[in-house]
């Protein structure tokens, strides 16, 4: 860290932890060697939090080497030993919950009530889940499938995992990538987004404090083009896990293919929110506002396209616009704040560009502007409702990643489901109806990795998260995620010497 910035200690009490640098390799903080620095900025005020030295390729090499050294010992631990370590880790996280909540709010602009009630408790719960999952690294029961031979399947760790996490949920994404990997016996190098490295670094330090050996978890904080691409292409990295945009995911896949490594991609989304004419309208309106504005809309599962059956359309637009007007923007650390800023001025301007261009072909019913006054210093944008856009328009088809909900009408059930599927993405969706048959059809026919009924956005550690189509492949959370970080080995025993001789005789004859 070159300077401490201007963030006050009450907003960021852990600031002094990063004086030694923003790379965490083999159990200690170090400075990056790229020769370039980067500032972490409070998006609510524009104030600098700290400036750190970015990772270069040498730092990536050092982190991968540390993970490779740690792998044999960690892979050799029993599932029970890994489980115990993760249980201790969950306890350390719980003890430091407020520190994590404040650091996450500061670097991301999230309301503190969100990080206290959602991000941090979710991370602790996920850690506890994988502490239990570590004891269930199961293969397949033995059986005699070929004469006198007994076969069984082993699940084994893969090796060094190289992961890249985004800036919208830096703490939770670090957990989703690190926990299943290490629970299965792998070691890992994680590259967080350079905008939001603080909680990933705190997470790795907490793991060390919980007794997880040095080198099992390493953090390199650098740019995607330098540190990220070098990590993905590294010959000693056996698996790559990436969460981010579909465009960057394609580049990650291209690099990973050159070394034929395991690949896990959680990419963009454009979640449909389908409201049938028998739905509880008030519940749907509240669900749409919450689902669209979670994390200031910077969520790949956020409700972005609301399709409303024609009899409810105008009432839905009117009530949703009115409810959006009551959402309180403000200081993320203030008690009454509902919505914080976007991650940066650049992202705010990108979101505003989508809305401004839509004015030429759609109706902006609410929002559509940045606030003035004190909030103008931050990357704030008002909750925005856009109606009557065409299905093939930019604002309907492209991922905006901001507090913008687009509303379109539909007539028949067939049309509603068809429109819901009419984007390249397939990460999440929701259907709103009181009819169990409609709900069953929607959950069956909407092409997405998660379909909620009469709700939108909740997730739980026991169930998988991941997409279809351009939203990627592979699962986070749950036992399905745990299996992603293992490789399968078939083991086969010849039970009798006679069987072995008979097999050889079949191939070579009597010799």
The 8 nearest C-alpha neighbors of each residue, nearest first, counted from 0:
[[1, 51, 18, 20, 50, 2, 17, 19],
 [0, 2, 50, 51, 3, 49, 52, 18],
 [1, 3, 4, 0, 50, 49, 51, 18],
 [4, 2, 49, 48, 5, 50, 1, 0],
 [5, 3, 48, 49, 47, 2, 6, 50],
 [4, 6, 47, 48, 46, 7, 3, 49],
 [7, 5, 48, 4, 8, 47, 11, 10],
 [6, 8, 10, 9, 5, 11, 12, 48],
 [9, 7, 12, 11, 10, 6, 14, 13],
 [10, 8, 7, 11, 12, 6, 101, 13],
 [11, 9, 8, 7, 12, 101, 6, 105],
 [10, 12, 8, 13, 9, 14, 102, 101],
 [11, 13, 8, 14, 9, 10, 98, 15],
 [14, 12, 11, 16, 15, 98, 102, 8],
 [13, 15, 16, 12, 11, 17, 3, 8],
 [14, 16, 17, 13, 18, 12, 3, 19],
 [15, 17, 14, 13, 18, 19, 201, 20],
 [18, 16, 20, 19, 15, 14, 21, 0],
 [17, 19, 0, 20, 15, 16, 1, 14],
 [20, 18, 17, 29, 28, 30, 0, 21],
 [21, 19, 30, 29, 0, 17, 28, 18],
 [20, 22, 30, 17, 51, 220, 28, 29],
 [23, 21, 219, 29, 28, 218, 20, 220],
 [24, 22, 28, 218, 27, 217, 29, 26],
 [23, 25, 217, 62, 26, 27, 22, 218],
 [26, 24, 214, 213, 65, 27, 217, 23],
 [25, 27, 213, 24, 214, 23, 207, 28],
 [28, 26, 23, 24, 25, 29, 22, 204],
 [27, 29, 23, 22, 20, 19, 21, 24],
 [28, 30, 20, 22, 19, 23, 21, 27],
 [31, 29, 20, 52, 22, 21, 19, 32],
 [30, 32, 54, 52, 53, 33, 22, 55],
 [31, 33, 55, 34, 54, 30, 58, 53],
 [34, 32, 55, 35, 54, 53, 31, 52],
 [33, 35, 32, 36, 52, 53, 31, 55],
 [36, 34, 33, 53, 52, 37, 32, 31],
 [37, 35, 52, 53, 51, 50, 38, 34],
 [36, 38, 50, 51, 53, 52, 39, 35],
 [39, 37, 50, 49, 40, 47, 51, 36],
 [38, 40, 48, 49, 194, 47, 50, 37],
 [39, 41, 47, 48, 46, 42, 38, 45],
 [40, 42, 46, 45, 43, 106, 44, 105],
 [43, 41, 45, 343, 377, 44, 108, 342],
 [44, 42, 377, 41, 340, 108, 45, 378],
 [45, 43, 377, 46, 376, 42, 41, 374],
 [44, 46, 42, 41, 377, 40, 43, 376],
 [47, 45, 44, 41, 40, 5, 48, 6],
 [46, 48, 40, 4, 5, 49, 39, 41],
 [49, 47, 4, 6, 40, 39, 5, 3],
 [50, 48, 4, 3, 39, 47, 38, 2],
 [49, 51, 38, 37, 0, 1, 2, 39],
 [52, 50, 0, 36, 37, 1, 21, 53],
 [51, 53, 36, 31, 30, 35, 37, 54],
 [54, 52, 221, 31, 36, 35, 33, 220],
 [55, 53, 31, 221, 220, 33, 58, 32],
 [54, 56, 33, 58, 32, 57, 226, 31],
 [55, 57, 59, 58, 226, 60, 229, 225],
 [58, 56, 60, 55, 59, 61, 32, 54],
 [59, 57, 61, 60, 56, 55, 54, 62],
 [58, 60, 56, 62, 57, 61, 63, 230],
 [59, 61, 57, 63, 58, 62, 64, 56],
 [60, 62, 58, 64, 59, 63, 65, 57],
 [61, 63, 65, 59, 24, 64, 60, 217],
 [62, 64, 66, 60, 65, 61, 67, 59],
 [63, 65, 67, 61, 62, 66, 60, 68],
 [66, 64, 214, 62, 68, 63, 67, 25],
 [67, 65, 214, 63, 69, 64, 68, 186],
 [66, 68, 64, 70, 65, 69, 63, 159],
 [69, 67, 65, 66, 70, 64, 71, 214],
 [68, 70, 66, 214, 67, 215, 72, 71],
 [69, 71, 67, 73, 72, 68, 186, 74],
 [72, 70, 74, 73, 69, 75, 68, 67],
 [71, 73, 75, 74, 70, 69, 76, 68],
 [72, 74, 70, 75, 76, 71, 184, 69],
 [75, 73, 184, 71, 72, 76, 70, 185],
 [74, 76, 72, 73, 71, 77, 184, 70],
 [77, 75, 73, 74, 80, 78, 81, 72],
 [76, 78, 80, 79, 75, 81, 74, 134],
 [79, 77, 134, 81, 133, 80, 82, 76],
 [78, 80, 82, 77, 81, 134, 83, 133],
 [81, 79, 83, 77, 82, 78, 76, 84],
 [82, 80, 84, 78, 79, 83, 182, 85],
 [81, 83, 130, 79, 85, 80, 133, 84],
 [82, 84, 86, 80, 81, 85, 79, 87],
 [85, 83, 81, 87, 82, 86, 211, 88],
 [84, 86, 88, 130, 82, 87, 83, 89],
 [85, 87, 83, 89, 88, 84, 130, 127],
 [88, 86, 90, 84, 85, 209, 89, 83],
 [87, 89, 85, 209, 91, 86, 90, 206],
 [90, 88, 92, 86, 87, 91, 123, 126],
 [89, 91, 93, 87, 88, 92, 94, 86],
 [92, 90, 94, 88, 93, 89, 87, 95],
 [93, 91, 89, 95, 90, 94, 96, 88],
 [92, 94, 96, 90, 95, 91, 89, 123],
 [93, 95, 91, 92, 96, 90, 97, 89],
 [96, 94, 92, 98, 93, 97, 91, 99],
 [95, 97, 93, 99, 98, 94, 92, 100],
 [98, 96, 100, 99, 95, 101, 115, 94],
 [99, 97, 101, 95, 100, 96, 102, 13],
 [100, 98, 102, 96, 97, 101, 103, 198],
 [99, 101, 97, 114, 103, 115, 98, 102],
 [102, 100, 104, 98, 103, 99, 105, 97],
 [101, 103, 105, 99, 104, 100, 11, 98],
 [104, 102, 100, 101, 105, 106, 107, 99],
 [105, 103, 109, 101, 108, 107, 102, 111],
 [104, 106, 102, 103, 108, 107, 41, 101],
 [105, 107, 41, 103, 195, 104, 108, 102],
 [108, 106, 104, 109, 105, 342, 103, 42],
 [107, 109, 104, 339, 105, 340, 42, 43],
 [108, 110, 104, 339, 107, 331, 111, 294],
 [111, 109, 331, 113, 112, 339, 104, 332],
 [110, 112, 114, 113, 332, 104, 331, 115],
 [111, 113, 115, 110, 114, 116, 334, 117],
 [114, 112, 116, 111, 110, 117, 115, 109],
 [113, 115, 118, 100, 111, 117, 116, 112],
 [116, 114, 112, 100, 113, 119, 117, 111],
 [115, 117, 113, 114, 112, 120, 118, 119],
 [116, 118, 114, 113, 120, 121, 119, 115],
 [119, 117, 114, 121, 120, 122, 171, 116],
 [118, 120, 122, 121, 114, 117, 115, 100],
 [121, 119, 123, 122, 117, 118, 124, 116],
 [122, 120, 124, 118, 119, 123, 117, 125],
 [123, 121, 125, 119, 120, 124, 171, 126],
 [122, 124, 126, 120, 125, 121, 89, 119],
 [123, 125, 127, 121, 126, 122, 120, 128],
 [126, 124, 128, 122, 127, 123, 460, 121],
 [127, 125, 123, 129, 124, 128, 89, 130],
 [126, 128, 130, 124, 125, 129, 89, 86],
 [129, 127, 125, 131, 130, 126, 124, 132],
 [130, 128, 132, 131, 126, 127, 133, 182],
 [129, 131, 82, 85, 127, 128, 133, 86],
 [130, 132, 129, 128, 133, 134, 82, 127],
 [131, 133, 129, 135, 134, 130, 128, 478],
 [132, 134, 182, 78, 82, 131, 130, 135],
 [135, 133, 78, 132, 79, 131, 136, 82],
 [136, 134, 132, 137, 133, 131, 78, 478],
 [137, 135, 134, 133, 154, 138, 183, 132],
 [138, 136, 135, 154, 139, 153, 134, 152],
 [137, 139, 153, 152, 154, 140, 136, 151],
 [140, 138, 152, 151, 141, 137, 153, 154],
 [139, 141, 151, 142, 138, 152, 150, 137],
 [142, 140, 151, 150, 139, 149, 143, 152],
 [141, 143, 149, 150, 144, 140, 151, 148],
 [144, 142, 149, 148, 145, 150, 147, 146],
 [143, 145, 142, 146, 149, 148, 150, 147],
 [146, 144, 148, 143, 147, 149, 150, 142],
 [145, 147, 148, 144, 143, 498, 149, 493],
 [148, 146, 494, 145, 493, 498, 143, 149],
 [147, 149, 493, 492, 145, 143, 146, 494],
 [148, 150, 143, 492, 142, 491, 141, 147],
 [151, 149, 491, 141, 142, 490, 143, 492],
 [150, 152, 141, 490, 139, 140, 489, 491],
 [153, 151, 489, 138, 139, 488, 490, 487],
 [152, 154, 138, 488, 487, 155, 489, 151],
 [155, 153, 487, 138, 486, 485, 137, 488],
 [154, 156, 485, 486, 153, 487, 157, 488],
 [157, 155, 485, 184, 185, 183, 158, 486],
 [156, 158, 485, 486, 185, 155, 237, 484],
 [157, 159, 185, 237, 156, 160, 186, 70],
 [160, 158, 186, 236, 187, 237, 185, 67],
 [159, 161, 187, 238, 236, 237, 239, 186],
 [162, 160, 239, 188, 187, 189, 236, 238],
 [163, 161, 240, 189, 239, 241, 190, 188],
 [162, 164, 190, 241, 189, 191, 240, 242],
 [163, 165, 191, 242, 172, 192, 190, 241],
 [166, 164, 192, 243, 167, 242, 169, 191],
 [167, 165, 169, 192, 195, 168, 194, 164],
 [166, 168, 165, 169, 297, 298, 107, 342],
 [169, 167, 171, 170, 166, 172, 165, 118],
 [168, 170, 172, 166, 171, 167, 173, 165],
 [171, 169, 173, 198, 172, 168, 199, 174],
 [170, 172, 174, 173, 168, 122, 169, 175],
 [171, 173, 175, 169, 174, 170, 168, 164],
 [174, 172, 170, 176, 171, 175, 177, 199],
 [173, 175, 171, 177, 172, 176, 178, 122],
 [176, 174, 172, 173, 177, 178, 171, 475],
 [177, 175, 173, 174, 178, 172, 179, 180],
 [176, 178, 174, 180, 175, 173, 179, 181],
 [177, 179, 180, 181, 174, 176, 182, 175],
 [180, 178, 481, 182, 181, 177, 183, 129],
 [179, 181, 185, 177, 178, 183, 484, 182],
 [180, 182, 185, 184, 183, 178, 179, 186],
 [183, 181, 133, 179, 184, 180, 178, 81],
 [182, 184, 181, 180, 156, 185, 179, 133],
 [185, 183, 74, 181, 156, 182, 73, 180],
 [186, 184, 181, 158, 180, 156, 183, 159],
 [187, 185, 215, 159, 66, 70, 181, 216],
 [186, 188, 160, 216, 159, 161, 215, 66],
 [189, 187, 217, 161, 218, 216, 162, 160],
 [190, 188, 162, 218, 163, 161, 217, 191],
 [189, 191, 163, 219, 220, 218, 162, 164],
 [192, 190, 164, 196, 163, 220, 193, 189],
 [193, 191, 166, 194, 165, 195, 196, 164],
 [192, 194, 195, 221, 220, 196, 222, 191],
 [195, 193, 192, 39, 196, 166, 40, 106],
 [194, 196, 192, 193, 166, 106, 197, 169],
 [197, 195, 199, 191, 193, 198, 192, 200],
 [198, 196, 200, 199, 195, 201, 102, 106],
 [197, 199, 201, 200, 170, 202, 196, 103],
 [200, 198, 202, 201, 196, 197, 170, 173],
 [199, 201, 203, 198, 202, 197, 204, 196],
 [200, 202, 198, 204, 199, 203, 205, 197],
 [203, 201, 199, 205, 200, 204, 198, 206],
 [204, 202, 206, 200, 205, 201, 216, 199],
 [205, 203, 201, 207, 206, 202, 208, 200],
 [204, 206, 208, 202, 203, 207, 201, 209],
 [207, 205, 209, 203, 204, 208, 211, 88],
 [208, 206, 211, 204, 210, 209, 205, 212],
 [207, 209, 205, 206, 210, 204, 211, 91],
 [208, 210, 88, 206, 207, 87, 211, 205],
 [211, 209, 207, 208, 212, 84, 206, 87],
 [210, 212, 207, 206, 209, 84, 213, 215],
 [213, 211, 215, 210, 214, 207, 69, 26],
 [214, 212, 26, 25, 215, 211, 207, 216],
 [213, 215, 25, 66, 65, 69, 216, 217],
 [214, 216, 186, 66, 213, 69, 212, 187],
 [217, 215, 187, 214, 186, 188, 203, 218],
 [216, 218, 188, 24, 23, 62, 214, 187],
 [219, 217, 23, 189, 22, 188, 190, 24],
 [220, 218, 22, 190, 54, 221, 189, 59],
 [221, 219, 54, 190, 193, 22, 53, 191],
 [222, 220, 54, 53, 226, 193, 219, 223],
 [221, 223, 224, 225, 226, 193, 227, 220],
 [222, 224, 227, 225, 226, 228, 221, 192],
 [223, 225, 222, 228, 227, 226, 229, 221],
 [226, 224, 222, 223, 227, 228, 229, 55],
 [227, 225, 221, 229, 222, 223, 228, 55],
 [228, 226, 223, 230, 229, 225, 224, 231],
 [227, 229, 231, 230, 224, 226, 225, 223],
 [228, 230, 232, 226, 227, 231, 233, 225],
 [231, 229, 233, 227, 228, 232, 226, 161],
 [232, 230, 228, 229, 233, 255, 239, 227],
 [231, 233, 229, 230, 254, 255, 228, 234],
 [232, 234, 230, 236, 235, 231, 229, 258],
 [235, 233, 236, 232, 258, 237, 231, 230],
 [236, 234, 233, 237, 159, 63, 67, 64],
 [235, 237, 159, 233, 234, 160, 238, 161],
 [236, 238, 260, 159, 158, 160, 235, 157],
 [239, 237, 261, 160, 260, 236, 262, 161],
 [238, 240, 161, 262, 162, 160, 231, 261],
 [241, 239, 263, 162, 264, 262, 163, 161],
 [240, 242, 163, 264, 162, 263, 164, 265],
 [243, 241, 265, 164, 266, 264, 165, 163],
 [244, 242, 266, 165, 241, 267, 245, 248],
 [243, 245, 267, 266, 246, 247, 248, 242],
 [244, 246, 248, 266, 267, 247, 249, 469],
 [245, 247, 249, 248, 244, 250, 243, 266],
 [248, 246, 250, 249, 244, 245, 251, 243],
 [249, 247, 245, 251, 250, 246, 244, 252],
 [250, 248, 252, 247, 246, 251, 253, 245],
 [249, 251, 253, 247, 248, 252, 254, 246],
 [252, 250, 248, 254, 253, 249, 255, 247],
 [253, 251, 255, 249, 250, 254, 256, 248],
 [252, 254, 250, 256, 251, 255, 249, 257],
 [255, 253, 251, 256, 252, 257, 232, 250],
 [256, 254, 252, 257, 253, 258, 232, 231],
 [255, 257, 259, 253, 258, 254, 252, 260],
 [256, 258, 255, 254, 259, 253, 232, 260],
 [257, 259, 256, 260, 255, 234, 232, 254],
 [260, 258, 256, 257, 255, 261, 237, 262],
 [261, 259, 238, 237, 258, 255, 262, 256],
 [260, 262, 238, 239, 237, 259, 263, 255],
 [263, 261, 239, 238, 240, 260, 264, 255],
 [262, 264, 240, 473, 472, 239, 241, 265],
 [265, 263, 471, 241, 472, 240, 242, 266],
 [266, 264, 242, 471, 465, 470, 241, 472],
 [265, 267, 470, 245, 243, 244, 471, 242],
 [268, 266, 244, 470, 245, 299, 243, 424],
 [267, 269, 299, 426, 424, 270, 470, 300],
 [270, 268, 398, 303, 424, 271, 304, 299],
 [269, 271, 428, 302, 427, 303, 300, 268],
 [272, 270, 304, 428, 419, 305, 273, 302],
 [271, 273, 305, 429, 304, 302, 428, 306],
 [272, 274, 430, 306, 305, 431, 271, 429],
 [273, 275, 431, 307, 430, 306, 308, 278],
 [276, 274, 308, 432, 277, 278, 431, 307],
 [275, 277, 308, 278, 311, 310, 274, 309],
 [276, 278, 275, 432, 433, 279, 434, 274],
 [279, 277, 432, 431, 276, 275, 433, 280],
 [278, 280, 282, 281, 283, 277, 432, 433],
 [281, 279, 283, 282, 278, 284, 315, 311],
 [280, 282, 284, 283, 279, 285, 318, 315],
 [283, 281, 285, 279, 280, 284, 286, 453],
 [282, 284, 286, 280, 281, 285, 287, 279],
 [285, 283, 287, 281, 286, 319, 282, 280],
 [284, 286, 282, 288, 287, 283, 289, 281],
 [285, 287, 283, 289, 284, 288, 290, 282],
 [288, 286, 290, 284, 285, 289, 291, 283],
 [287, 289, 291, 285, 290, 286, 292, 284],
 [290, 288, 286, 292, 287, 291, 293, 285],
 [291, 289, 287, 302, 301, 288, 455, 286],
 [290, 292, 302, 301, 288, 289, 296, 287],
 [291, 293, 296, 295, 402, 289, 290, 288],
 [294, 292, 295, 296, 290, 289, 291, 301],
 [293, 295, 296, 297, 292, 109, 298, 338],
 [296, 294, 292, 402, 293, 297, 401, 338],
 [295, 297, 401, 402, 292, 294, 293, 298],
 [298, 296, 400, 401, 294, 295, 167, 299],
 [297, 299, 301, 300, 296, 294, 400, 167],
 [298, 300, 268, 301, 267, 297, 269, 400],
 [299, 301, 298, 427, 270, 268, 302, 426],
 [302, 300, 291, 298, 290, 299, 303, 296],
 [303, 301, 291, 290, 270, 272, 304, 271],
 [302, 304, 404, 270, 269, 291, 301, 405],
 [305, 303, 271, 405, 272, 406, 302, 404],
 [306, 304, 272, 406, 271, 273, 405, 407],
 [305, 307, 273, 407, 408, 406, 272, 274],
 [308, 306, 274, 408, 312, 409, 273, 309],
 [307, 309, 409, 275, 276, 410, 408, 310],
 [308, 310, 312, 311, 408, 410, 409, 307],
 [311, 309, 312, 308, 276, 313, 307, 314],
 [312, 310, 309, 314, 308, 315, 313, 276],
 [311, 313, 309, 315, 307, 314, 310, 408],
 [314, 312, 316, 315, 311, 317, 310, 309],
 [315, 313, 317, 316, 312, 311, 318, 319],
 [314, 316, 312, 318, 313, 317, 319, 311],
 [317, 315, 313, 319, 314, 318, 320, 312],
 [316, 318, 314, 320, 315, 319, 313, 321],
 [319, 317, 321, 315, 320, 316, 314, 322],
 [320, 318, 322, 316, 321, 284, 317, 315],
 [319, 321, 323, 317, 318, 322, 365, 316],
 [322, 320, 318, 324, 319, 323, 317, 325],
 [321, 323, 319, 324, 325, 320, 318, 326],
 [324, 322, 320, 325, 326, 321, 382, 319],
 [323, 325, 321, 322, 326, 320, 365, 382],
 [326, 324, 323, 322, 327, 321, 320, 328],
 [327, 325, 323, 324, 337, 328, 338, 322],
 [328, 326, 337, 336, 338, 325, 329, 335],
 [329, 327, 338, 336, 339, 337, 326, 330],
 [330, 328, 336, 339, 331, 327, 338, 374],
 [329, 331, 333, 332, 336, 43, 339, 328],
 [332, 330, 110, 339, 333, 111, 109, 108],
 [331, 333, 330, 111, 110, 334, 104, 336],
 [334, 332, 330, 331, 335, 336, 329, 111],
 [333, 335, 336, 332, 112, 111, 331, 110],
 [336, 334, 333, 337, 327, 329, 328, 330],
 [335, 337, 329, 327, 328, 333, 334, 338],
 [338, 336, 327, 328, 326, 335, 110, 339],
 [339, 337, 328, 336, 295, 327, 110, 329],
 [338, 340, 109, 108, 331, 110, 328, 329],
 [341, 339, 379, 378, 108, 43, 42, 342],
 [340, 342, 378, 343, 379, 347, 295, 346],
 [341, 343, 42, 107, 340, 346, 108, 378],
 [344, 342, 346, 345, 378, 42, 341, 347],
 [343, 345, 378, 347, 346, 348, 342, 377],
 [344, 346, 348, 343, 347, 349, 378, 342],
 [345, 347, 349, 343, 348, 344, 350, 342],
 [348, 346, 344, 350, 349, 345, 378, 341],
 [347, 349, 351, 345, 346, 350, 352, 344],
 [348, 350, 346, 352, 347, 351, 345, 353],
 [351, 349, 347, 352, 353, 348, 401, 399],
 [352, 350, 348, 354, 349, 353, 355, 347],
 [351, 353, 349, 355, 350, 354, 348, 356],
 [354, 352, 350, 356, 351, 355, 357, 394],
 [353, 355, 357, 351, 356, 352, 367, 358],
 [356, 354, 352, 357, 358, 353, 351, 367],
 [355, 357, 353, 354, 358, 359, 352, 360],
 [358, 356, 354, 359, 355, 360, 361, 353],
 [359, 357, 361, 356, 355, 360, 362, 363],
 [358, 360, 357, 356, 361, 355, 362, 354],
 [359, 361, 357, 358, 388, 362, 389, 356],
 [362, 360, 388, 387, 358, 357, 386, 359],
 [361, 363, 386, 385, 364, 387, 358, 360],
 [364, 362, 385, 365, 384, 386, 358, 361],
 [363, 365, 384, 385, 362, 320, 386, 366],
 [366, 364, 384, 383, 320, 363, 367, 382],
 [367, 365, 383, 381, 382, 368, 384, 364],
 [366, 368, 383, 354, 381, 365, 363, 351],
 [369, 367, 366, 381, 380, 370, 351, 383],
 [368, 370, 380, 381, 379, 371, 375, 367],
 [371, 369, 375, 374, 380, 368, 381, 379],
 [370, 372, 375, 374, 369, 373, 376, 368],
 [373, 371, 374, 375, 370, 376, 369, 377],
 [372, 374, 375, 376, 371, 377, 370, 44],
 [373, 375, 376, 372, 377, 371, 370, 379],
 [374, 376, 371, 377, 373, 372, 370, 379],
 [377, 375, 374, 44, 45, 373, 378, 43],
 [376, 378, 43, 44, 375, 42, 374, 379],
 [377, 379, 344, 340, 341, 343, 42, 347],
 [380, 378, 340, 377, 341, 369, 370, 374],
 [381, 379, 369, 368, 370, 382, 347, 378],
 [380, 382, 366, 369, 368, 383, 367, 370],
 [383, 381, 402, 366, 323, 403, 380, 384],
 [382, 384, 366, 403, 365, 367, 381, 402],
 [383, 385, 365, 404, 364, 403, 405, 363],
 [384, 386, 363, 405, 362, 364, 406, 404],
 [387, 385, 406, 362, 388, 405, 361, 407],
 [386, 388, 361, 407, 362, 389, 406, 385],
 [389, 387, 361, 386, 360, 390, 392, 407],
 [388, 390, 392, 391, 387, 395, 361, 360],
 [391, 389, 392, 395, 388, 396, 418, 407],
 [390, 392, 389, 396, 395, 393, 388, 394],
 [393, 391, 389, 395, 394, 390, 396, 388],
 [394, 392, 396, 395, 397, 391, 353, 357],
 [393, 395, 392, 396, 397, 353, 357, 399],
 [396, 394, 393, 392, 397, 390, 304, 391],
 [395, 397, 393, 394, 422, 392, 391, 398],
 [398, 396, 393, 394, 395, 399, 269, 392],
 [397, 399, 400, 269, 268, 396, 267, 394],
 [398, 400, 401, 350, 397, 353, 394, 403],
 [401, 399, 297, 296, 398, 298, 350, 402],
 [400, 402, 296, 297, 403, 399, 295, 350],
 [403, 401, 296, 295, 292, 382, 383, 291],
 [402, 404, 383, 401, 384, 382, 405, 303],
 [405, 403, 303, 384, 291, 304, 385, 383],
 [404, 406, 385, 304, 386, 384, 305, 303],
 [407, 405, 305, 386, 306, 304, 385, 404],
 [406, 408, 306, 387, 386, 305, 307, 405],
 [409, 407, 307, 309, 306, 308, 312, 410],
 [408, 410, 308, 415, 309, 307, 414, 411],
 [409, 411, 308, 309, 414, 412, 408, 415],
 [412, 410, 414, 413, 409, 415, 308, 309],
 [413, 411, 415, 414, 416, 410, 275, 409],
 [412, 414, 411, 416, 415, 417, 410, 418],
 [413, 415, 417, 411, 412, 416, 418, 409],
 [416, 414, 412, 418, 417, 413, 409, 419],
 [415, 417, 419, 418, 413, 414, 412, 445],
 [416, 418, 414, 420, 419, 415, 413, 421],
 [419, 417, 421, 415, 420, 416, 414, 390],
 [418, 420, 416, 271, 417, 421, 415, 445],
 [421, 419, 417, 418, 422, 445, 446, 416],
 [420, 422, 418, 419, 417, 423, 390, 396],
 [423, 421, 424, 420, 396, 269, 419, 425],
 [424, 422, 469, 468, 421, 425, 470, 420],
 [425, 423, 469, 470, 268, 422, 468, 269],
 [426, 424, 447, 467, 466, 470, 446, 468],
 [425, 427, 466, 447, 448, 268, 470, 467],
 [426, 428, 449, 447, 270, 300, 448, 450],
 [429, 427, 450, 270, 271, 272, 449, 451],
 [428, 430, 451, 272, 450, 452, 455, 273],
 [431, 429, 273, 452, 274, 453, 272, 451],
 [432, 430, 453, 274, 278, 452, 275, 273],
 [431, 433, 278, 434, 275, 277, 438, 430],
 [432, 434, 278, 277, 435, 431, 279, 438],
 [435, 433, 437, 432, 436, 438, 277, 278],
 [436, 434, 438, 437, 439, 433, 432, 440],
 [437, 435, 439, 438, 434, 440, 441, 433],
 [438, 436, 440, 434, 439, 435, 441, 432],
 [439, 437, 435, 441, 436, 440, 442, 434],
 [440, 438, 436, 442, 437, 441, 435, 443],
 [439, 441, 443, 437, 438, 442, 444, 436],
 [442, 440, 438, 444, 443, 439, 445, 437],
 [441, 443, 439, 440, 444, 450, 445, 438],
 [442, 444, 440, 441, 445, 439, 446, 438],
 [445, 443, 441, 442, 440, 446, 416, 439],
 [444, 446, 441, 442, 447, 443, 420, 416],
 [445, 447, 425, 444, 420, 467, 448, 443],
 [448, 446, 425, 426, 427, 449, 467, 445],
 [447, 449, 466, 426, 465, 427, 467, 425],
 [450, 448, 427, 447, 428, 451, 426, 464],
 [451, 449, 428, 429, 427, 442, 447, 452],
 [450, 452, 429, 454, 455, 430, 428, 453],
 [451, 453, 430, 454, 429, 431, 450, 438],
 [454, 452, 431, 430, 451, 432, 429, 455],
 [453, 455, 452, 451, 286, 429, 456, 431],
 [454, 456, 290, 451, 429, 457, 286, 453],
 [455, 457, 290, 458, 300, 301, 454, 451],
 [458, 456, 455, 459, 454, 451, 290, 300],
 [459, 457, 456, 460, 462, 464, 463, 461],
 [460, 458, 461, 462, 457, 476, 121, 463],
 [459, 461, 476, 125, 477, 462, 128, 458],
 [460, 462, 477, 459, 476, 463, 478, 128],
 [463, 461, 477, 460, 459, 476, 464, 458],
 [464, 462, 477, 476, 474, 475, 479, 465],
 [463, 465, 475, 474, 476, 462, 448, 449],
 [466, 464, 474, 448, 473, 265, 426, 475],
 [465, 467, 426, 448, 470, 425, 471, 472],
 [466, 468, 425, 470, 447, 448, 471, 426],
 [467, 469, 470, 425, 424, 471, 423, 466],
 [470, 468, 424, 471, 423, 467, 245, 425],
 [469, 471, 266, 466, 267, 424, 468, 467],
 [472, 470, 264, 265, 266, 469, 466, 467],
 [473, 471, 264, 466, 263, 265, 467, 465],
 [472, 474, 263, 465, 264, 483, 475, 471],
 [475, 473, 465, 480, 464, 463, 479, 476],
 [474, 476, 480, 464, 463, 175, 465, 477],
 [475, 477, 480, 463, 460, 175, 464, 462],
 [478, 476, 461, 462, 463, 479, 480, 460],
 [477, 479, 481, 480, 482, 476, 132, 461],
 [480, 478, 482, 477, 481, 474, 463, 483],
 [479, 481, 475, 474, 483, 476, 478, 482],
 [482, 480, 478, 179, 479, 483, 484, 477],
 [481, 483, 479, 484, 485, 480, 478, 486],
 [484, 482, 480, 481, 485, 479, 473, 474],
 [485, 483, 482, 180, 481, 183, 157, 156],
 [486, 484, 156, 155, 482, 157, 483, 154],
 [485, 487, 155, 154, 157, 156, 488, 484],
 [486, 488, 154, 153, 155, 152, 485, 489],
 [487, 489, 153, 152, 490, 154, 486, 155],
 [488, 490, 152, 151, 153, 491, 487, 150],
 [489, 491, 151, 150, 152, 488, 492, 153],
 [492, 490, 150, 149, 148, 489, 151, 493],
 [493, 491, 149, 148, 494, 150, 490, 147],
 [494, 492, 148, 495, 147, 499, 149, 491],
 [493, 495, 148, 147, 492, 149, 496, 498],
 [496, 494, 497, 498, 493, 499, 147, 148],
 [495, 497, 499, 498, 500, 494, 493, 501],
 [498, 496, 500, 495, 499, 501, 502, 494],
 [497, 499, 501, 495, 496, 500, 502, 147],
 [498, 500, 496, 502, 497, 501, 503, 493],
 [501, 499, 503, 497, 502, 498, 504, 496],
 [500, 502, 504, 498, 503, 499, 497, 505],
 [503, 501, 499, 505, 500, 504, 498, 506],
 [502, 504, 500, 506, 505, 501, 507, 499],
 [503, 505, 508, 501, 507, 506, 502, 509],
 [506, 504, 502, 503, 508, 507, 501, 509],
 [505, 507, 503, 504, 508, 502, 501, 509],
 [508, 506, 504, 503, 505, 509, 510, 502],
 [507, 509, 504, 505, 506, 510, 503, 501],
 [510, 508, 504, 507, 503, 505, 506, 500],
 [509, 508, 507, 504, 503, 500, 506, 505]]
